[in-house]
């Protein structure tokens, strides 16, 4: 692993943000996402960035957690700004920066959810948020089980992909003779190896499910929204209203 | 089965999309994202694909926000089209027809979205046209490119005035590309996956008749099998023949046999699968996983963990409203106070104890433990066996322990030996003294290590003050290795003993050059080919510059086999100098018939896969072999064969480093033993005599 990846795991800690119900945090990310998509103005983006920073401060996310993108990432943004400014001056640079900021704050807000929420709380929260869909006779319980198992399997799968890449790296690279197996393109082999391993994994998981007598309960201690969640949602609502007003007035 | 494949393959799609959206320049991974879901669509009914789409979309949203969610949704649509056409067995013309309809529609979705989201549209179009104009401006400055600049200017103006045409066309072209790429990859992949066994080999009455109906009629014991036989497909050689046995309530029975003796199949029949011949008498239904029925604990600990937290896993799958005292169950299996831990943080032994707790939550009458200790370190193995042995006395549960280790069978009331599908009266040869003390399983018999022999030469690899931490500087920092000093000598067999979580896999990766030590160095000596004794000390070169010079064998062999056939695999792993003659030679070297060269990789057994990996590694002619848990999950016969093979390789001069929690049978390979505990290297008690004339052992 040459590049530092963003670990999608909870940052250990206990704060107001950590204690919020996972569903509330997901809802907030959804609201902020829709908000910036509908209204990508500086006030709206600034509001989202503000929410992200304030949340990170409250949650006590240490500076070390923030991913450090490689130098060329900033370089590319710099080139983009320069190119835009050369045509449309400061206004052009600002437009380009606004488009970049849009992408960054959205990724930032969802990473914050993962950093402040135990993985185990995510699936039950999504299941609870989907509950109203039952009215449309949709198989919500089935979906909830799949989401929970998917989240459960994700770290395992990422580990396997890492191994796969390492195994591939260890192989010799042939140059010259093209008919030799070592000179063939590897991508198909890699995909097949990943799929084959996934097939075995899924039949093992299927047996584990059958051994438990099928699906049923997902959690030992169900959790739900409380007063703090109402406060958080209210605060986000107010912030959105302010951002919209500011956009209209400016 | 559907849930599991939806979860695993959906997870792969999400992983690809999340990687593409979080890591810059990994966008290519996004093009592969539809493949896993397309496999699901091609193999199961459409309803599973709908479930997969919902699940992956939700997970992607939770992991990486609205952008990733939209990408996953698009991938799922592409996957659905391609997979469904494959499932119906149609060809490329159908795909083309579907593409002609679907691509313009999908391309239209973004036009529609941008039509509504006016400010977003204005922003993106402006940023895009500004960028193009800016590039055009640069072109104008260089004389010969002036006309290109004019073209770009016209292009940008056209985007500004007719944005919807450009968005629609690019969306359509993008969809066409991803459909065709997915089709092009999916074909060979599905073709190659046909040999992979993938079915739920357990039968459940719950699926057949519904849970409440089963709960009324559950009575698994006493179970009597008469003349039971089993074959996996009609005409295939039977796995089991003429099995007669009886299991009564409260018994502790061990079933012992080698890999391929049919013992796991017998476990499945005891758990409720219908045999192909003979009869199994029970007073009622087997009730697998049902309250008061049969419980089954399987071999691989990590795949059995279905809940995210320890407490969740205990109740996972129980019918709503069942009251379970989770804390008491956890205390009983020795996991008291760990209820809030994530299941992935547990060691293999702890995970198996958790699986037993989940089984006990169902108050079973019969508990079948199928090879539960084979992936667990010796200490964990002892705990597990004690726990299982106590269940008949404590709860009156009949326990059937299926194992390939004679020492584990020793504690049972009764031992049934299986050999090639039949019950045999005589204990197999590896049956040890039944007085083996289960309370002290970690005690090693004071065996002597292998004779170093004349082959041991100078230093080959030197690790100097090596430390490694995962994600250093972040709140997730985990110190994996601390100040490891180790010298590997040419031609020696070094055993690094470490339990789960001791940092042994990290050490193996560092020795293979896959990871760069955080501090300290790991140098391979004599790579330049000139060893100059007069110079006194050859500093060597960092192993990271010679990836491949050290062959690394992973614990999970299948991930290392990447070609279709054994011959291709060995040739690909060995490099372009390897021809068919060399393939035959290394195959025989690892004890496989040369005819196996034509076999498909996915049709091999676990032990065979491991040997093919070894063959590929040897074909590369590495300076040194590093093997991570080369014996995990193998039965005694296969283990002995691998050990003999490794001993032979070492005798022929190969340097071998084995990293394992298992030190029972590896002494004939290894001349030296060190111990890795919590990332620190300790000298092993057996390593008292250093190599003559040199500072042996741990430096």
Interface residues (C-beta under 8 A of the other chain):
Chain A: X1 X3 X4 X5 X6 X7 X8 X9 X11 X12 X26 X29 X30 X33 X34 X37 X38 X39 X40 X41 X61 X62 X64 X65 X69 X70 X73 X80 X82 X83 X84 X85 X86 X87 X88 X92 X95 X96 X98 X99 X102 X103 X106 X107 X109 X110 X111 X113 X114 X118 X119 X120 X122 X123 X126 X130 X139 X142 X143 X145 X146 X147 X148 X149 X150 X151 X152 X153 X154 X155 X156 X157 X158 X160 X161 X163 X164 X166 X167 X168 X169 X170 X171 X172 X174 X175 X176 X177 X180 X181 X182 X183 X184 X186 X188 X189 X190 X191 X192 X193 X194 X195 X196 X197 X198 X199 X200 X201 X202 X203 X204 X205 X206 X207 X208 X209 X210 X211 X212 X213 X214 X215 X216 X217 X218 X219 X220 X221
Chain B: X1 X3 X4 X5 X6 X7 X8 X9 X10 X11 X12 X14 X15 X18 X21 X22 X23 X24 X32 X35 X36 X39 X51 X52 X54 X55 X56 X58 X59 X61 X62 X63 X64 X65 X66 X67 X68 X117 X119 X120 X123 X124 X126 X127 X130 X131 X133 X134 X135 X136 X137 X138 X185 X188 X189 X192 X193 X196 X197 X198 X199 X200 X201 X202 X204 X206 X207 X211 X271 X287 X288 X289 X290 X293 X295 X296 X297 X298 X300 X302 X303 X304 X305 X306 X307 X308 X309 X311 X312 X314 X315 X316 X317 X318 X319 X320 X322 X326 X339 X342 X343 X344 X358 X362 X471 X473 X474 X475 X476 X477 X509 X512 X514 X515 X547 X548 X551 X552 X554 X556 X558 X559 X560 X561 X562 X563 X564 X567 X568 X569 X571 X572 X573 X574 X575 X576 X578 X602 X620
